[in-house]
Amino acid sequence: MGLIMLVFWLTRSYTWYANDLQANPYLAWVHLPIIVISLAIGIYLTYLGIRGRRASSSS
């Protein structure tokens, strides 16, 4: 799930830069924290998934 979040939100961050920031800067800065938080959640879920796989394979 973490990898899926990273893929979707990385592409969303590109569209944020390419479209939102140039069209409406105020709205773009409102969306930026959502993108950053979602990327952080994706990174954390990916970390937990990798850590969980390592723990289950070493037992």
N, CA, C and O atoms as a Maestro MAE file, in Angstrom:
{
 s_m_m2io_version
 :::
 2.0.0
}

f_m_ct {
 s_m_title
 :::
 protein
 m_atom[236] {
  # First column is atom index #
  i_m_mmod_type
  r_m_x_coord
  r_m_y_coord
  r_m_z_coord
  i_m_residue_number
  s_m_chain_name
  s_m_pdb_residue_name
  s_m_pdb_atom_name
  i_m_atomic_number
  :::
  1 25 0.832 -1.191 0.000 1 A "MET " " N  " 7
  2 3 0.000 0.000 0.000 1 A "MET " " CA " 6
  3 2 0.876 1.253 0.000 1 A "MET " " C  " 6
  4 15 0.546 2.261 -0.625 1 A "MET " " O  " 8
  5 25 1.973 1.168 0.699 2 A "GLY " " N  " 7
  6 3 2.867 2.323 0.753 2 A "GLY " " CA " 6
  7 2 3.441 2.670 -0.604 2 A "GLY " " C  " 6
  8 15 3.541 3.844 -0.961 2 A "GLY " " O  " 8
  9 25 3.820 1.648 -1.366 3 A "LEU " " N  " 7
  10 3 4.365 1.899 -2.705 3 A "LEU " " CA " 6
  11 2 3.313 2.506 -3.627 3 A "LEU " " C  " 6
  12 15 3.620 3.388 -4.429 3 A "LEU " " O  " 8
  13 25 2.081 2.038 -3.516 4 A "ILE " " N  " 7
  14 3 0.999 2.600 -4.327 4 A "ILE " " CA " 6
  15 2 0.788 4.065 -3.967 4 A "ILE " " C  " 6
  16 15 0.626 4.906 -4.851 4 A "ILE " " O  " 8
  17 25 0.788 4.372 -2.672 5 A "MET " " N  " 7
  18 3 0.638 5.772 -2.251 5 A "MET " " CA " 6
  19 2 1.772 6.620 -2.801 5 A "MET " " C  " 6
  20 15 1.546 7.738 -3.265 5 A "MET " " O  " 8
  21 25 2.990 6.095 -2.751 6 A "LEU " " N  " 7
  22 3 4.124 6.865 -3.265 6 A "LEU " " CA " 6
  23 2 3.992 7.133 -4.752 6 A "LEU " " C  " 6
  24 15 4.259 8.247 -5.205 6 A "LEU " " O  " 8
  25 25 3.587 6.135 -5.516 7 A "VAL " " N  " 7
  26 3 3.443 6.327 -6.963 7 A "VAL " " CA " 6
  27 2 2.368 7.366 -7.261 7 A "VAL " " C  " 6
  28 15 2.588 8.285 -8.048 7 A "VAL " " O  " 8
  29 25 1.201 7.216 -6.627 8 A "PHE " " N  " 7
  30 3 0.112 8.154 -6.900 8 A "PHE " " CA " 6
  31 2 0.439 9.570 -6.443 8 A "PHE " " C  " 6
  32 15 0.155 10.530 -7.159 8 A "PHE " " O  " 8
  33 25 1.024 9.711 -5.278 9 A "TRP " " N  " 7
  34 3 1.272 11.049 -4.762 9 A "TRP " " CA " 6
  35 2 2.498 11.703 -5.399 9 A "TRP " " C  " 6
  36 15 2.583 12.930 -5.447 9 A "TRP " " O  " 8
  37 25 3.442 10.908 -5.885 10 A "LEU " " N  " 7
  38 3 4.553 11.508 -6.637 10 A "LEU " " CA " 6
  39 2 4.057 12.076 -7.961 10 A "LEU " " C  " 6
  40 15 4.483 13.153 -8.380 10 A "LEU " " O  " 8
  41 25 3.150 11.343 -8.624 11 A "THR " " N  " 7
  42 3 2.580 11.905 -9.861 11 A "THR " " CA " 6
  43 2 1.700 13.100 -9.541 11 A "THR " " C  " 6
  44 15 1.649 14.052 -10.320 11 A "THR " " O  " 8
  45 25 1.008 13.069 -8.415 12 A "ARG " " N  " 7
  46 3 0.186 14.220 -8.012 12 A "ARG " " CA " 6
  47 2 1.077 15.427 -7.715 12 A "ARG " " C  " 6
  48 15 0.702 16.560 -8.016 12 A "ARG " " O  " 8
  49 25 2.233 15.197 -7.138 13 A "SER " " N  " 7
  50 3 3.124 16.329 -6.857 13 A "SER " " CA " 6
  51 2 3.634 16.948 -8.156 13 A "SER " " C  " 6
  52 15 3.843 18.159 -8.231 13 A "SER " " O  " 8
  53 25 3.835 16.117 -9.177 14 A "TYR " " N  " 7
  54 3 4.244 16.672 -10.473 14 A "TYR " " CA " 6
  55 2 3.125 17.521 -11.074 14 A "TYR " " C  " 6
  56 15 3.374 18.618 -11.573 14 A "TYR " " O  " 8
  57 25 1.901 17.014 -11.026 15 A "THR " " N  " 7
  58 3 0.793 17.814 -11.571 15 A "THR " " CA " 6
  59 2 0.561 19.060 -10.729 15 A "THR " " C  " 6
  60 15 0.115 20.085 -11.244 15 A "THR " " O  " 8
  61 25 0.863 18.977 -9.431 16 A "TRP " " N  " 7
  62 3 0.761 20.170 -8.589 16 A "TRP " " CA " 6
  63 2 1.726 21.227 -9.106 16 A "TRP " " C  " 6
  64 15 1.371 22.400 -9.227 16 A "TRP " " O  " 8
  65 25 2.941 20.806 -9.409 17 A "TYR " " N  " 7
  66 3 3.940 21.755 -9.895 17 A "TYR " " CA " 6
  67 2 3.580 22.258 -11.289 17 A "TYR " " C  " 6
  68 15 3.645 23.458 -11.556 17 A "TYR " " O  " 8
  69 25 3.204 21.351 -12.165 18 A "ALA " " N  " 7
  70 3 2.983 21.712 -13.567 18 A "ALA " " CA " 6
  71 2 1.696 22.504 -13.776 18 A "ALA " " C  " 6
  72 15 1.662 23.418 -14.600 18 A "ALA " " O  " 8
  73 25 0.643 22.167 -13.046 19 A "ASN " " N  " 7
  74 3 -0.655 22.794 -13.304 19 A "ASN " " CA " 6
  75 2 -1.086 23.765 -12.212 19 A "ASN " " C  " 6
  76 15 -1.304 24.948 -12.475 19 A "ASN " " O  " 8
  77 25 -1.206 23.264 -10.990 20 A "ASP " " N  " 7
  78 3 -1.782 24.066 -9.910 20 A "ASP " " CA " 6
  79 2 -0.947 25.294 -9.584 20 A "ASP " " C  " 6
  80 15 -1.484 26.390 -9.426 20 A "ASP " " O  " 8
  81 25 0.349 25.114 -9.486 21 A "LEU " " N  " 7
  82 3 1.211 26.217 -9.082 21 A "LEU " " CA " 6
  83 2 1.183 27.348 -10.100 21 A "LEU " " C  " 6
  84 15 1.245 28.522 -9.734 21 A "LEU " " O  " 8
  85 25 1.090 26.995 -11.368 22 A "GLN " " N  " 7
  86 3 1.071 28.020 -12.401 22 A "GLN " " CA " 6
  87 2 -0.315 28.621 -12.602 22 A "GLN " " C  " 6
  88 15 -0.422 29.787 -12.982 22 A "GLN " " O  " 8
  89 25 -1.371 27.864 -12.361 23 A "ALA " " N  " 7
  90 3 -2.724 28.356 -12.598 23 A "ALA " " CA " 6
  91 2 -3.229 29.203 -11.429 23 A "ALA " " C  " 6
  92 15 -3.713 30.315 -11.637 23 A "ALA " " O  " 8
  93 25 -3.120 28.690 -10.209 24 A "ASN " " N  " 7
  94 3 -3.650 29.389 -9.043 24 A "ASN " " CA " 6
  95 2 -2.705 29.175 -7.865 24 A "ASN " " C  " 6
  96 15 -2.839 28.188 -7.142 24 A "ASN " " O  " 8
  97 25 -1.769 30.067 -7.665 25 A "PRO " " N  " 7
  98 3 -0.757 29.860 -6.607 25 A "PRO " " CA " 6
  99 2 -1.352 29.704 -5.206 25 A "PRO " " C  " 6
  100 15 -0.832 28.926 -4.406 25 A "PRO " " O  " 8
  101 25 -2.425 30.424 -4.898 26 A "TYR " " N  " 7
  102 3 -3.014 30.315 -3.562 26 A "TYR " " CA " 6
  103 2 -3.535 28.901 -3.318 26 A "TYR " " C  " 6
  104 15 -3.253 28.303 -2.280 26 A "TYR " " O  " 8
  105 25 -4.290 28.374 -4.267 27 A "LEU " " N  " 7
  106 3 -4.831 27.030 -4.132 27 A "LEU " " CA " 6
  107 2 -3.714 25.993 -4.105 27 A "LEU " " C  " 6
  108 15 -3.818 24.988 -3.403 27 A "LEU " " O  " 8
  109 25 -2.656 26.229 -4.857 28 A "ALA " " N  " 7
  110 3 -1.526 25.300 -4.867 28 A "ALA " " CA " 6
  111 2 -0.877 25.214 -3.487 28 A "ALA " " C  " 6
  112 15 -0.517 24.124 -3.042 28 A "ALA " " O  " 8
  113 25 -0.725 26.340 -2.812 29 A "TRP " " N  " 7
  114 3 -0.092 26.307 -1.485 29 A "TRP " " CA " 6
  115 2 -1.000 25.687 -0.436 29 A "TRP " " C  " 6
  116 15 -0.526 25.223 0.601 29 A "TRP " " O  " 8
  117 25 -2.315 25.675 -0.701 30 A "VAL " " N  " 7
  118 3 -3.234 24.974 0.198 30 A "VAL " " CA " 6
  119 2 -3.076 23.457 0.011 30 A "VAL " " C  " 6
  120 15 -3.163 22.702 0.979 30 A "VAL " " O  " 8
  121 25 -2.846 23.016 -1.222 31 A "HIS " " N  " 7
  122 3 -2.695 21.589 -1.501 31 A "HIS " " CA " 6
  123 2 -1.332 21.030 -1.101 31 A "HIS " " C  " 6
  124 15 -1.208 19.827 -0.871 31 A "HIS " " O  " 8
  125 25 -0.330 21.862 -1.015 32 A "LEU " " N  " 7
  126 3 1.021 21.382 -0.718 32 A "LEU " " CA " 6
  127 2 1.118 20.585 0.578 32 A "LEU " " C  " 6
  128 15 1.735 19.519 0.564 32 A "LEU " " O  " 8
  129 25 0.551 21.031 1.697 33 A "PRO " " N  " 7
  130 3 0.651 20.215 2.921 33 A "PRO " " CA " 6
  131 2 -0.005 18.845 2.781 33 A "PRO " " C  " 6
  132 15 0.464 17.872 3.371 33 A "PRO " " O  " 8
  133 25 -1.083 18.760 2.009 34 A "ILE " " N  " 7
  134 3 -1.746 17.475 1.787 34 A "ILE " " CA " 6
  135 2 -0.802 16.530 1.055 34 A "ILE " " C  " 6
  136 15 -0.710 15.351 1.396 34 A "ILE " " O  " 8
  137 25 -0.106 17.044 0.057 35 A "ILE " " N  " 7
  138 3 0.832 16.229 -0.710 35 A "ILE " " CA " 6
  139 2 1.984 15.767 0.178 35 A "ILE " " C  " 6
  140 15 2.362 14.597 0.148 35 A "ILE " " O  " 8
  141 25 2.533 16.673 0.957 36 A "VAL " " N  " 7
  142 3 3.669 16.334 1.831 36 A "VAL " " CA " 6
  143 2 3.268 15.298 2.876 36 A "VAL " " C  " 6
  144 15 4.007 14.344 3.117 36 A "VAL " " O  " 8
  145 25 2.110 15.476 3.495 37 A "ILE " " N  " 7
  146 3 1.643 14.527 4.512 37 A "ILE " " CA " 6
  147 2 1.383 13.161 3.891 37 A "ILE " " C  " 6
  148 15 1.732 12.135 4.475 37 A "ILE " " O  " 8
  149 25 0.774 13.143 2.714 38 A "SER " " N  " 7
  150 3 0.486 11.865 2.054 38 A "SER " " CA " 6
  151 2 1.764 11.153 1.640 38 A "SER " " C  " 6
  152 15 1.847 9.930 1.748 38 A "SER " " O  " 8
  153 25 2.755 11.891 1.171 39 A "LEU " " N  " 7
  154 3 4.039 11.273 0.841 39 A "LEU " " CA " 6
  155 2 4.714 10.714 2.090 39 A "LEU " " C  " 6
  156 15 5.314 9.640 2.044 39 A "LEU " " O  " 8
  157 25 4.618 11.431 3.198 40 A "ALA " " N  " 7
  158 3 5.209 10.943 4.450 40 A "ALA " " CA " 6
  159 2 4.513 9.662 4.910 40 A "ALA " " C  " 6
  160 15 5.173 8.737 5.382 40 A "ALA " " O  " 8
  161 25 3.196 9.600 4.778 41 A "ILE " " N  " 7
  162 3 2.464 8.388 5.142 41 A "ILE " " CA " 6
  163 2 2.872 7.236 4.234 41 A "ILE " " C  " 6
  164 15 3.056 6.114 4.705 41 A "ILE " " O  " 8
  165 25 3.015 7.499 2.943 42 A "GLY " " N  " 7
  166 3 3.441 6.471 2.006 42 A "GLY " " CA " 6
  167 2 4.825 5.935 2.328 42 A "GLY " " C  " 6
  168 15 5.060 4.728 2.263 42 A "GLY " " O  " 8
  169 25 5.738 6.826 2.674 43 A "ILE " " N  " 7
  170 3 7.095 6.406 3.048 43 A "ILE " " CA " 6
  171 2 7.049 5.559 4.317 43 A "ILE " " C  " 6
  172 15 7.733 4.540 4.406 43 A "ILE " " O  " 8
  173 25 6.257 5.967 5.286 44 A "TYR " " N  " 7
  174 3 6.160 5.226 6.543 44 A "TYR " " CA " 6
  175 2 5.547 3.844 6.320 44 A "TYR " " C  " 6
  176 15 6.030 2.860 6.882 44 A "TYR " " O  " 8
  177 25 4.489 3.754 5.508 45 A "LEU " " N  " 7
  178 3 3.875 2.461 5.226 45 A "LEU " " CA " 6
  179 2 4.827 1.542 4.478 45 A "LEU " " C  " 6
  180 15 4.862 0.338 4.732 45 A "LEU " " O  " 8
  181 25 5.598 2.106 3.558 46 A "THR " " N  " 7
  182 3 6.592 1.313 2.848 46 A "THR " " CA " 6
  183 2 7.656 0.800 3.812 46 A "THR " " C  " 6
  184 15 8.058 -0.361 3.739 46 A "THR " " O  " 8
  185 25 8.104 1.656 4.701 47 A "TYR " " N  " 7
  186 3 9.087 1.261 5.714 47 A "TYR " " CA " 6
  187 2 8.547 0.130 6.587 47 A "TYR " " C  " 6
  188 15 9.250 -0.846 6.848 47 A "TYR " " O  " 8
  189 25 7.296 0.262 7.037 48 A "LEU " " N  " 7
  190 3 6.707 -0.783 7.871 48 A "LEU " " CA " 6
  191 2 6.574 -2.098 7.104 48 A "LEU " " C  " 6
  192 15 6.790 -3.172 7.665 48 A "LEU " " O  " 8
  193 25 6.221 -2.012 5.830 49 A "GLY " " N  " 7
  194 3 6.093 -3.224 5.021 49 A "GLY " " CA " 6
  195 2 7.421 -3.922 4.831 49 A "GLY " " C  " 6
  196 15 7.498 -5.147 4.932 49 A "GLY " " O  " 8
  197 25 8.461 -3.167 4.560 50 A "ILE " " N  " 7
  198 3 9.792 -3.760 4.384 50 A "ILE " " CA " 6
  199 2 10.286 -4.342 5.696 50 A "ILE " " C  " 6
  200 15 10.832 -5.445 5.724 50 A "ILE " " O  " 8
  201 25 10.098 -3.613 6.774 51 A "ARG " " N  " 7
  202 3 10.518 -4.100 8.086 51 A "ARG " " CA " 6
  203 2 9.757 -5.363 8.473 51 A "ARG " " C  " 6
  204 15 10.336 -6.288 9.043 51 A "ARG " " O  " 8
  205 25 8.472 -5.404 8.169 52 A "GLY " " N  " 7
  206 3 7.656 -6.580 8.491 52 A "GLY " " CA " 6
  207 2 8.074 -7.792 7.679 52 A "GLY " " C  " 6
  208 15 8.102 -8.904 8.205 52 A "GLY " " O  " 8
  209 25 8.399 -7.601 6.413 53 A "ARG " " N  " 7
  210 3 8.844 -8.726 5.592 53 A "ARG " " CA " 6
  211 2 10.174 -9.275 6.087 53 A "ARG " " C  " 6
  212 15 10.387 -10.487 6.111 53 A "ARG " " O  " 8
  213 25 11.069 -8.368 6.483 54 A "ARG " " N  " 7
  214 3 12.365 -8.827 7.003 54 A "ARG " " CA " 6
  215 2 12.197 -9.602 8.294 54 A "ARG " " C  " 6
  216 15 12.867 -10.613 8.504 54 A "ARG " " O  " 8
  217 25 11.304 -9.138 9.165 55 A "ALA " " N  " 7
  218 3 11.089 -9.805 10.446 55 A "ALA " " CA " 6
  219 2 10.457 -11.178 10.252 55 A "ALA " " C  " 6
  220 15 10.807 -12.131 10.947 55 A "ALA " " O  " 8
  221 25 9.520 -11.280 9.301 56 A "SER " " N  " 7
  222 3 8.853 -12.572 9.101 56 A "SER " " CA " 6
  223 2 9.752 -13.569 8.369 56 A "SER " " C  " 6
  224 15 9.610 -14.776 8.567 56 A "SER " " O  " 8
  225 25 10.665 -13.098 7.536 57 A "SER " " N  " 7
  226 3 11.538 -14.028 6.817 57 A "SER " " CA " 6
  227 2 12.711 -14.507 7.673 57 A "SER " " C  " 6
  228 15 13.264 -15.576 7.414 57 A "SER " " O  " 8
  229 25 13.089 -13.742 8.673 58 A "SER " " N  " 7
  230 3 14.218 -14.143 9.508 58 A "SER " " CA " 6
  231 2 13.808 -15.069 10.641 58 A "SER " " C  " 6
  232 15 14.675 -15.650 11.294 58 A "SER " " O  " 8
  233 25 12.515 -15.224 10.893 59 A "SER " " N  " 7
  234 3 12.055 -16.114 11.980 59 A "SER " " CA " 6
  235 2 12.113 -17.550 11.596 59 A "SER " " C  " 6
  236 15 11.763 -18.418 12.396 59 A "SER " " O  " 8
  :::
 }
 m_bond[235] {
  # First column is bond index #
  i_m_from
  i_m_to
  i_m_order
  :::
  1 1 2 1
  2 2 3 1
  3 3 4 2
  4 3 5 1
  5 5 6 1
  6 6 7 1
  7 7 8 2
  8 7 9 1
  9 9 10 1
  10 10 11 1
  11 11 12 2
  12 11 13 1
  13 13 14 1
  14 14 15 1
  15 15 16 2
  16 15 17 1
  17 17 18 1
  18 18 19 1
  19 19 20 2
  20 19 21 1
  21 21 22 1
  22 22 23 1
  23 23 24 2
  24 23 25 1
  25 25 26 1
  26 26 27 1
  27 27 28 2
  28 27 29 1
  29 29 30 1
  30 30 31 1
  31 31 32 2
  32 31 33 1
  33 33 34 1
  34 34 35 1
  35 35 36 2
  36 35 37 1
  37 37 38 1
  38 38 39 1
  39 39 40 2
  40 39 41 1
  41 41 42 1
  42 42 43 1
  43 43 44 2
  44 43 45 1
  45 45 46 1
  46 46 47 1
  47 47 48 2
  48 47 49 1
  49 49 50 1
  50 50 51 1
  51 51 52 2
  52 51 53 1
  53 53 54 1
  54 54 55 1
  55 55 56 2
  56 55 57 1
  57 57 58 1
  58 58 59 1
  59 59 60 2
  60 59 61 1
  61 61 62 1
  62 62 63 1
  63 63 64 2
  64 63 65 1
  65 65 66 1
  66 66 67 1
  67 67 68 2
  68 67 69 1
  69 69 70 1
  70 70 71 1
  71 71 72 2
  72 71 73 1
  73 73 74 1
  74 74 75 1
  75 75 76 2
  76 75 77 1
  77 77 78 1
  78 78 79 1
  79 79 80 2
  80 79 81 1
  81 81 82 1
  82 82 83 1
  83 83 84 2
  84 83 85 1
  85 85 86 1
  86 86 87 1
  87 87 88 2
  88 87 89 1
  89 89 90 1
  90 90 91 1
  91 91 92 2
  92 91 93 1
  93 93 94 1
  94 94 95 1
  95 95 96 2
  96 95 97 1
  97 97 98 1
  98 98 99 1
  99 99 100 2
  100 99 101 1
  101 101 102 1
  102 102 103 1
  103 103 104 2
  104 103 105 1
  105 105 106 1
  106 106 107 1
  107 107 108 2
  108 107 109 1
  109 109 110 1
  110 110 111 1
  111 111 112 2
  112 111 113 1
  113 113 114 1
  114 114 115 1
  115 115 116 2
  116 115 117 1
  117 117 118 1
  118 118 119 1
  119 119 120 2
  120 119 121 1
  121 121 122 1
  122 122 123 1
  123 123 124 2
  124 123 125 1
  125 125 126 1
  126 126 127 1
  127 127 128 2
  128 127 129 1
  129 129 130 1
  130 130 131 1
  131 131 132 2
  132 131 133 1
  133 133 134 1
  134 134 135 1
  135 135 136 2
  136 135 137 1
  137 137 138 1
  138 138 139 1
  139 139 140 2
  140 139 141 1
  141 141 142 1
  142 142 143 1
  143 143 144 2
  144 143 145 1
  145 145 146 1
  146 146 147 1
  147 147 148 2
  148 147 149 1
  149 149 150 1
  150 150 151 1
  151 151 152 2
  152 151 153 1
  153 153 154 1
  154 154 155 1
  155 155 156 2
  156 155 157 1
  157 157 158 1
  158 158 159 1
  159 159 160 2
  160 159 161 1
  161 161 162 1
  162 162 163 1
  163 163 164 2
  164 163 165 1
  165 165 166 1
  166 166 167 1
  167 167 168 2
  168 167 169 1
  169 169 170 1
  170 170 171 1
  171 171 172 2
  172 171 173 1
  173 173 174 1
  174 174 175 1
  175 175 176 2
  176 175 177 1
  177 177 178 1
  178 178 179 1
  179 179 180 2
  180 179 181 1
  181 181 182 1
  182 182 183 1
  183 183 184 2
  184 183 185 1
  185 185 186 1
  186 186 187 1
  187 187 188 2
  188 187 189 1
  189 189 190 1
  190 190 191 1
  191 191 192 2
  192 191 193 1
  193 193 194 1
  194 194 195 1
  195 195 196 2
  196 195 197 1
  197 197 198 1
  198 198 199 1
  199 199 200 2
  200 199 201 1
  201 201 202 1
  202 202 203 1
  203 203 204 2
  204 203 205 1
  205 205 206 1
  206 206 207 1
  207 207 208 2
  208 207 209 1
  209 209 210 1
  210 210 211 1
  211 211 212 2
  212 211 213 1
  213 213 214 1
  214 214 215 1
  215 215 216 2
  216 215 217 1
  217 217 218 1
  218 218 219 1
  219 219 220 2
  220 219 221 1
  221 221 222 1
  222 222 223 1
  223 223 224 2
  224 223 225 1
  225 225 226 1
  226 226 227 1
  227 227 228 2
  228 227 229 1
  229 229 230 1
  230 230 231 1
  231 231 232 2
  232 231 233 1
  233 233 234 1
  234 234 235 1
  235 235 236 2
  :::
 }
}
